[in-house]
Amino acid sequence: MLVSLVGYHMDFFEKTNADKNSIGFTYQDYVALKHALELKPEEHIGIEVYDDLHLESIEGHKTLVQVKHSINKSNITNKDIDLWKTLYNWSEAIKTIGDKSISL
């Protein structure tokens, strides 16, 4: 009985563990750092401004970057809700920014 109870608690805590959720944010920081190190003078990077990340060229061209990380082994497919949320967010961002020089 004790083993079952311990197993139950482990499953519960694994599902609610904030550390696992923070992996995505840490990964986003790594991706931002990678892009920041590749910036040319006068180029900019934004974190959580227009998207997870955005890069802005000297000419003002914006590239929106959506960062995804998962501990699951499956790849994203066209049935994944995160894909559709991302596409929706990008369409809203383009309308809000009102800038024709955006890449996704």
MIDO-539351 format. One record per residue: residue in one letter; x, y, z negated of N, C-alpha, C in turn. Coordinates in steps of 0.001 Angstrom, whole numbers, padded with zeros to 6 digits. Each point is the difference from the previous one (the first is absolute). Layout:
<recs>
A:X:Y:Z:X:Y:Z:X:Y:Z
...
</recs>
This chain:
<recs>
M:000820:-001199:000000:-000820:001199:000000:000857:001253:000000
L:001069:000005:-000757:000881:001164:-000056:000644:000260:001356
V:000384:-001046:000698:000619:000148:001319:-000976:000661:000967
S:-001252:-000429:-000009:-001003:000603:000875:-000192:001466:-000334
L:-000027:000323:-001260:-000176:001381:-000424:001185:000848:000435
V:001193:-000516:-000172:001195:000728:000425:-000031:000205:001508
G:-000356:-001044:000741:-000102:000118:001452:-001016:001047:000412
Y:-001112:000054:-000700:-001036:000984:000294:000522:001405:-000216
H:000663:000213:-001118:000530:001331:-000290:001046:000418:001026
M:000833:-000936:000409:001012:000340:000995:-000656:000415:001309
D:-001031:-000728:000428:-000688:000361:001229:-000630:001383:-000122
F:-000640:000259:-001144:-000634:001286:-000212:001020:001124:000043
F:001093:-000152:-000716:000999:001059:-000048:000725:000158:001329
E:000168:-001091:000723:000615:000114:001325:-000880:000817:000931
K:-001291:-000174:-000093:-000918:000730:000871:-000090:001473:-000368
T:000211:000331:-001250:-000167:001380:-000446:001321:000698:-000269
N:001084:-000632:000317:001323:000536:-000300:000303:001221:000865
A:000201:001133:-000617:000291:001238:000723:001334:-000063:000719
D:000926:-000809:-000505:001303:-000103:000657:-000140:-000484:001432
K:-000890:-000942:000239:-000195:-000497:001359:-000580:001087:000888
N:-000901:000809:-000527:-000559:001094:000780:001044:001064:000281
S:000919:000177:-000915:001007:001041:000186:001058:-000395:001019
I:000048:-001275:000380:000953:-000423:001023:-000230:000788:001283
G:-001246:000196:000364:-000320:000758:001211:000503:001425:-000068
F:-000138:000633:-001159:000482:001371:-000148:001520:000054:000022
T:000645:-000974:-000607:001460:-000057:000028:000478:-000223:001425
Y:-000671:-000880:000722:000353:-000247:001399:-000165:001278:000818
Q:-001065:000750:-000270:-000217:001279:000687:001165:000946:-000255
D:000501:000024:-001217:001156:000846:-000318:001228:-000425:000796
Y:000204:-001310:000131:001137:-000494:000790:-000133:000396:001471
V:-001203:-000125:000533:-000227:000381:001397:000223:001502:000168
A:-000476:000793:-000957:000213:001451:000059:001485:000333:-000060
L:000728:-000672:-000868:001439:000238:-000113:000706:-000343:001307
K:-000366:-001122:000602:000595:-000393:001285:-000207:001098:001036
H:-001239:000483:000113:-000291:001057:000973:000711:001303:-000370
A:000054:000311:-001280:000668:001236:-000437:001480:-000020:000367
L:000626:-001149:-000133:001420:-000109:000345:000241:000126:001502
E:-001022:-000245:000794:000122:000087:001457:-000409:001363:000553
L:-000481:000907:-000864:-000448:001311:000469:001157:000814:000563
K:-000325:000767:001027:000954:000961:000546:-000218:001322:-000736
P:000973:000902:000060:-000193:001309:-000642:-001284:000666:000512
E:-000712:000613:-000894:-001252:000718:000275:-001201:-000921:000221
E:000170:-001309:-000085:-001138:-000908:000028:-000470:-000201:-001434
H:-001268:-000374:-000157:-000580:-000138:-001333:-000719:-001332:-000142
I:-000112:-000421:-001253:-000787:-001181:-000344:-000968:000393:-001110
G:-001201:-000513:000065:-000984:000228:-001047:-000488:-001331:-000538
I:-000217:-000056:-001285:-000507:-001214:-000640:-001377:000309:-000570
E:-000993:-000779:000429:-001386:000159:-000454:-000542:001401:000299
V:000350:000542:001156:-000554:001289:000425:-001084:-000260:001040
Y:000396:-000449:001193:-000959:-000348:001047:-000263:-001503:000047
D:000911:-000774:-000509:-000102:-001460:-000023:000984:-000492:-001049
D:000249:-001314:-000033:000998:-000492:-000951:001289:000792:000178
L:000408:000132:001254:001153:000832:000359:-000352:000739:001276
H:000631:001135:000199:-000038:000594:001330:001361:000621:000269
L:000370:-000059:001247:001256:000582:000443:-000349:001183:000884
E:000743:001082:-000144:-000258:001177:000827:001288:000412:000688
S:-000077:000058:001330:001178:000348:000791:000229:001507:-000024
I:001113:000407:000555:000337:001426:000085:-001081:000739:000778
E:-000557:-000654:001019:-001040:000616:000838:-001368:000003:-000674
G:-000121:-000628:-001164:-001266:-000048:-000717:-000828:-001246:000274
H:000526:-000931:000804:-000696:-001255:000281:-000052:-000843:-001275
K:-001191:-000476:-000342:-000178:-000802:-001214:-000197:-001471:000364
T:000674:-000869:-000717:-000191:-001441:000123:-000530:-000504:-001333
L:-001213:-000560:000025:-000600:-000537:-001216:000440:-001446:-000165
V:000396:-000358:-001221:000503:-001342:-000286:-000838:-000602:-001120
Q:-000582:-001145:000268:-000764:-000749:-000994:000882:-001160:-000462
V:000256:-000071:-001296:000880:-001028:-000554:-000864:-001054:-000684
K:000200:-001249:000392:-000738:-001109:-000614:000989:-001030:-000512
H:-000282:-000523:-001170:000810:-001065:-000579:-000956:-000968:-000672
S:000274:-001273:000138:-000860:-001004:-000612:000840:-001153:-000515
I:-000452:-000578:-001092:000657:-001207:-000494:-000611:-001236:000650
N:-001079:000200:000762:-000616:-001107:000738:000819:-000290:001248
K:-000034:-001234:000444:000792:-000397:001160:-000686:000302:001323
S:-001279:000287:-000006:-000713:000212:001257:000318:001377:000582
N:000002:000061:001321:000215:001257:000701:-001321:000736:000125
I:000073:001282:000244:-001211:000782:000194:-000606:-000373:001358
T:-001314:-000096:000040:-000702:-000316:001242:-001048:001068:000252
N:-000666:-000092:001155:-001025:000999:000305:-001245:-000167:-000866
K:-000035:-001002:-000853:-001120:-000191:-000926:000286:000580:-001385
D:001218:000449:-000231:000363:000521:-001320:-000578:001388:-000225
I:-000617:000174:-001146:-000614:001281:-000341:001040:001118:-000077
D:001219:-000317:-000432:001043:001028:-000079:000323:000586:001365
L:-000038:-000812:001039:000242:000501:001355:-001058:001021:000379
W:-001254:-000326:-000251:-001091:000898:000379:-000018:001260:-000855
K:000360:-000129:-001270:000114:001188:-000853:001102:000919:000521
T:001111:-000592:000415:001112:000788:000533:-000421:000731:001265
L:-000653:-000695:000924:-000448:000643:001241:-000982:001132:-000294
Y:-000904:-000225:-000941:-000938:001053:-000390:000746:001193:-000605
N:000920:-000283:-000913:000760:001081:-000636:000789:000799:001027
W:000577:-000686:000984:000749:000711:001037:-000926:000888:000832
S:-001182:-000497:000339:-000925:000821:000789:-000438:001230:-000793
E:-000221:-000164:-001294:-000356:001142:-000845:001175:000965:-000147
A:001198:-000536:-000128:001190:000854:-000137:000196:000847:001246
I:-000187:-000601:001160:000171:000749:001248:-001011:001135:000069
K:-001249:-000275:-000383:-001022:001055:000001:000341:001089:-001007
T:000443:-000398:-001184:000297:000963:-001069:001217:000848:000332
I:001054:-000645:000464:001228:000729:000328:-000239:000891:001210
G:-000820:-000462:000936:-000295:000786:001189:001227:000232:000864
D:000903:-000933:-000021:001271:000132:000711:000055:-001069:001079
K:000289:000404:001212:000048:-000960:001103:001343:-000704:000100
S:000935:000353:-000851:001333:-000606:000083:000197:-001016:-001123
I:-000910:-000977:-000049:000053:-001032:-001039:000207:-001361:000651
S:000892:-000772:-000566:000197:-001396:000406:-000412:-000884:-001157
L:-000467:-001187:000334:-000401:-000947:-001035:000882:-001214:000049
</recs>
